Amino acid sequence: MADEQPVLYSVDGATARITLNRPEKRNALNAAVIAGLKENLRDASEDERVRVIVIAGAGKDFCSGADLSALQQIAQATVAENTEDAQSLLELFVLIRQIPVPVVAAVTGRALAGGAGLASACDLVLASASARFGYPEVKIGFVPAMVMAILRRNVSEKRAFELVTRGAELSAPEAQAFGLVNKVFADENFESEVAVYVSEFAKLSRSAVSLTKTLLYQMDGLSFSAALQTGADVNVIARLTKDCQDRVARFLSKNQG
């Protein structure tokens, strides 16, 4: 049964694939799904073969947010229990940024509420043309609180305000115009286009991509001079990596030959 394995994991070449596996529940988030995501992200992070991670949903939808049973638990839980539950989701969002390789959301169908948050927490978002995005939490008196920290870094202040206070859904092209989506691919070619897109990371330096990702997010909140100094420090580290030295040597040899 799907609920026996709420999250599936596989590695094909340089690509790790994490699949939310509750299609009958529109891949809604619960404690088991969040725990499975964190476990598989850590597994991928420790696998030297992996250059990119793709998170997708089984069935028609990427993720519809928290499921009904989870919402019922939230309504009945104590402050301590709600704090523990929120902390677990916080850990997932932080982990995605700490993973040394790019994490890509491959969104088909609906990515709503926590599902939209999960997608926007990823480093890159690829969407099928018919995909839908939205933060409808305000409609049930809830707040997309942690998701807002991510959303505010993805889009402008005005766009973020509109998304989280109106709760309206966006089409994939609209989400791309807002800055939530990197690429929109036709439904019929989506899987093959995603495979081609992520395959490019297999050709790149793993250490360089990792250092670049870390530096990009580390610059959040730094002053201009501090950001430049941090960049200078990473520049030095990159020059000393074996991958950089080997690739520079090959480049020079090729151009001098």
Phi and psi in degrees as a GROMACS rama.xvg file:
@    title "Ramachandran Plot"
@    xaxis  label "Phi"
@    yaxis  label "Psi"
@TYPE xy
-61.4536  -40.0612  ALA-2
-67.6233  -16.0905  ASP-3
-70.6309  -28.6194  GLU-4
-131.395  83.6026  GLN-5
-67.7789  -17.7294  PRO-6
-136.88  129.795  VAL-7
-105.295  151.723  LEU-8
-138.414  135.708  TYR-9
-152.358  157.456  SER-10
-127.353  127.535  VAL-11
-126.793  105.189  ASP-12
65.1404  -119.775  GLY-13
-96.9442  3.32017  ALA-14
-109.705  123.696  THR-15
-95.5453  136.254  ALA-16
-119.958  124.59  ARG-17
-113.34  121.7  ILE-18
-118.812  122.041  THR-19
-68.2559  123.493  LEU-20
-119.136  53.0242  ASN-21
-129.213  59.2893  ARG-22
-59.4949  -31.88  PRO-23
-69.8228  -15.9464  GLU-24
-111.328  18.5763  LYS-25
55.6005  32.5644  ARG-26
55.9664  37.5143  ASN-27
-63.4909  148.772  ALA-28
-80.365  136.897  LEU-29
-144.163  -175.957  ASN-30
-60.5895  -39.0888  ALA-31
-66.9566  -39.8246  ALA-32
-66.3531  -45.2189  VAL-33
-62.9217  -42.3966  ILE-34
-63.6965  -40.8763  ALA-35
-65.3814  -39.7322  GLY-36
-60.6343  -46.6732  LEU-37
-64.2364  -42.6399  LYS-38
-61.806  -45.5704  GLU-39
-72.8325  -32.8441  ASN-40
-62.8872  -41.5351  LEU-41
-65.6936  -40.4499  ARG-42
-59.9628  -45.3869  ASP-43
-65.014  -38.0957  ALA-44
-62.6317  -32.7343  SER-45
-88.388  -4.98981  GLU-46
-92.5887  112.02  ASP-47
-65.5789  -19.5648  GLU-48
-70.5782  -28.5873  ARG-49
-78.3294  126.495  VAL-50
-111.69  -14.7076  ARG-51
-157.477  147.428  VAL-52
-119.351  131.611  ILE-53
-111.995  126.604  VAL-54
-106.951  125.53  ILE-55
-137.669  174.067  ALA-56
-117.978  140.889  GLY-57
-75.1872  146.635  ALA-58
81.3432  -150.467  GLY-59
-79.9853  -30.2923  LYS-60
-115.408  150.599  ASP-61
-70.8323  -60.9061  PHE-62
-170.859  129.893  CYS-63
-95.5685  7.87138  SER-64
97.8796  -157.174  GLY-65
-70.8394  141.304  ALA-66
-80.8268  171.227  ASP-67
-61.7198  -40.2517  LEU-68
-65.3443  -36.4943  SER-69
-66.3949  -39.5917  ALA-70
-64.7648  -38.5158  LEU-71
-63.9323  -40.3239  GLN-72
-64.9378  -38.9267  GLN-73
-61.1852  -42.755  ILE-74
-66.5446  -28.3634  ALA-75
-103.729  -8.0264  GLN-76
-77.7026  159.048  ALA-77
-79.2158  171.11  THR-78
-58.5832  -43.3318  VAL-79
-63.6084  -41.5957  ALA-80
-68.3071  -41.2918  GLU-81
-66.4512  -35.6295  ASN-82
-64.3094  -43.4924  THR-83
-63.4436  -40.7379  GLU-84
-65.4492  -45.5361  ASP-85
-64.383  -37.3375  ALA-86
-62.9352  -36.3754  GLN-87
-64.3064  -41.9033  SER-88
-68.1853  -39.408  LEU-89
-56.4199  -44.2038  LEU-90
-61.4579  -36.457  GLU-91
-64.5397  -46.3774  LEU-92
-64.2332  -40.012  PHE-93
-66.4865  -41.1468  VAL-94
-60.0898  -40.8637  LEU-95
-57.5175  -38.6035  ILE-96
-76.2734  -23.5221  ARG-97
-84.6796  -20.945  GLN-98
-59.6614  132.563  ILE-99
-73.0441  -14.469  PRO-100
-110.889  160.533  VAL-101
-60.7441  138.717  PRO-102
-111.703  120.982  VAL-103
-114.149  127.164  VAL-104
-89.027  124.291  ALA-105
-106.341  99.501  ALA-106
-100.936  119.688  VAL-107
-119.724  153.761  THR-108
64.8902  -135.993  GLY-109
-100.765  136.71  ARG-110
-125.103  96.5266  ALA-111
-121.427  149.752  LEU-112
52.1336  -120.772  ALA-113
-61.0094  -25.7858  GLY-114
-69.0897  -39.9861  GLY-115
-66.9254  -35.9303  ALA-116
-63.8387  -42.7129  GLY-117
-61.8918  -43.7939  LEU-118
-62.4589  -48.1804  ALA-119
-70.5023  -20.2929  SER-120
-72.0469  -21.5387  ALA-121
-72.3935  160.456  CYS-122
-69.7053  -33.3813  ASP-123
-138.08  147.553  LEU-124
-126.742  121.1  VAL-125
-111.197  131.809  LEU-126
-127.647  144.15  ALA-127
-75.6139  155.265  SER-128
-60.1788  -28.7503  ALA-129
-92.798  2.88435  SER-130
-65.5251  154.798  ALA-131
-130.834  141.387  ARG-132
-126.725  146.402  PHE-133
-174.779  156.85  GLY-134
-122.804  77.9715  TYR-135
-86.543  14.3212  PRO-136
-53.8615  -37.5756  GLU-137
-62.6259  -21.9874  VAL-138
-68.9833  -20.9966  LYS-139
-114.456  20.4361  ILE-140
76.0845  17.7183  GLY-141
-105.436  170.007  PHE-142
-126.294  128.621  VAL-143
-76.2454  66.6608  PRO-144
-68.3144  -58.8501  ALA-145
-69.6475  -35.9222  MET-146
-59.1228  -31.6326  VAL-147
-63.0486  -31.905  MET-148
-63.5426  -33.3867  ALA-149
-80.7695  -46.7038  ILE-150
-58.2965  -40.981  LEU-151
-63.3143  -23.8325  ARG-152
-89.6664  -12.0804  ARG-153
-94.733  -33.5806  ASN-154
-133.432  173.626  VAL-155
-70.599  164.74  SER-156
-59.8653  -43.2478  GLU-157
-63.9998  -42.3263  LYS-158
-64.7739  -43.8001  ARG-159
-61.6479  -43.9154  ALA-160
-59.8301  -44.9262  PHE-161
-60.6092  -44.6907  GLU-162
-65.5579  -43.718  LEU-163
-88.4154  -15.9614  VAL-164
-101.886  -21.1746  THR-165
-97.3942  -29.4916  ARG-166
70.2712  18.2548  GLY-167
-79.7452  155.998  ALA-168
-88.4522  148.968  GLU-169
-115.145  143.192  LEU-170
-73.2651  166.557  SER-171
-59.2046  -45.944  ALA-172
-61.7787  -37.2675  PRO-173
-65.879  -41.3955  GLU-174
-63.6941  -35.2048  ALA-175
-66.8113  -41.3238  GLN-176
-64.9565  -32.1928  ALA-177
-72.5566  -24.1901  PHE-178
103.155  9.7469  GLY-179
-85.2792  -21.6031  LEU-180
-125.985  137.324  VAL-181
-82.5967  -47.3541  ASN-182
-138.195  144.006  LYS-183
-117.133  126.105  VAL-184
-116.687  148.98  PHE-185
-58.3801  142.537  ALA-186
-53.1376  -45.7692  ASP-187
-69.2882  -20.4894  GLU-188
-111.594  8.84491  ASN-189
-57.8258  -52.2038  PHE-190
-60.8724  -43.7822  GLU-191
-69.0765  -37.181  SER-192
-66.84  -40.821  GLU-193
-61.8274  -44.1815  VAL-194
-60.3068  -42.1429  ALA-195
-65.887  -44.0067  VAL-196
-60.1658  -50.5541  TYR-197
-74.8882  -22.2843  VAL-198
-63.9871  -21.6986  SER-199
-63.2675  -28.2436  GLU-200
-68.346  -23.0402  PHE-201
-66.8973  -21.6153  ALA-202
-89.8893  -10.1253  LYS-203
-98.2813  164.066  LEU-204
-70.1576  121.527  SER-205
-63.3752  -41.5981  ARG-206
-67.5881  -38.6884  SER-207
-67.3647  -42.4926  ALA-208
-64.2387  -41.186  VAL-209
-63.4961  -46.8796  SER-210
-63.6733  -38.2667  LEU-211
-65.2616  -44.4944  THR-212
-61.7779  -47.2219  LYS-213
-60.497  -44.9563  THR-214
-64.6101  -43.2306  LEU-215
-56.1518  -47.5499  LEU-216
-78.5694  -27.7375  TYR-217
-66.6276  -25.6162  GLN-218
-73.3944  -12.6717  MET-219
-56.1616  123.001  ASP-220
85.1567  -6.35443  GLY-221
-81.7496  148.925  LEU-222
-69.7603  167.146  SER-223
-59.0279  -46.897  PHE-224
-67.1792  -38.4976  SER-225
-66.5319  -37.3644  ALA-226
-65.0576  -41.1092  ALA-227
-64.0906  -42.2302  LEU-228
-65.5073  -41.8595  GLN-229
-62.4508  -39.9296  THR-230
-62.8333  -40.2883  GLY-231
-62.8809  -40.4562  ALA-232
-63.7973  -42.76  ASP-233
-69.1533  -33.7546  VAL-234
-57.3097  -44.535  ASN-235
-64.9743  -44.5423  VAL-236
-60.0122  -44.2387  ILE-237
-60.3942  -40.4684  ALA-238
-63.1629  -27.0726  ARG-239
-90.3033  -6.59357  LEU-240
-72.7967  147.2  THR-241
-62.3803  -38.5967  LYS-242
-62.1058  -43.3135  ASP-243
-64.2078  -46.3443  CYS-244
-62.3424  -42.1675  GLN-245
-66.0611  -43.0952  ASP-246
-69.9554  -37.8733  ARG-247
-64.8867  -40.7393  VAL-248
-62.1077  -42.9361  ALA-249
-65.946  -39.7507  ARG-250
-63.4866  -45.0448  PHE-251
-66.0326  -39.8928  LEU-252
-62.8126  -41.429  SER-253
-65.7761  -40.6811  LYS-254
-83.3206  -15.253  ASN-255
-96.1091  -14.6333  GLN-256
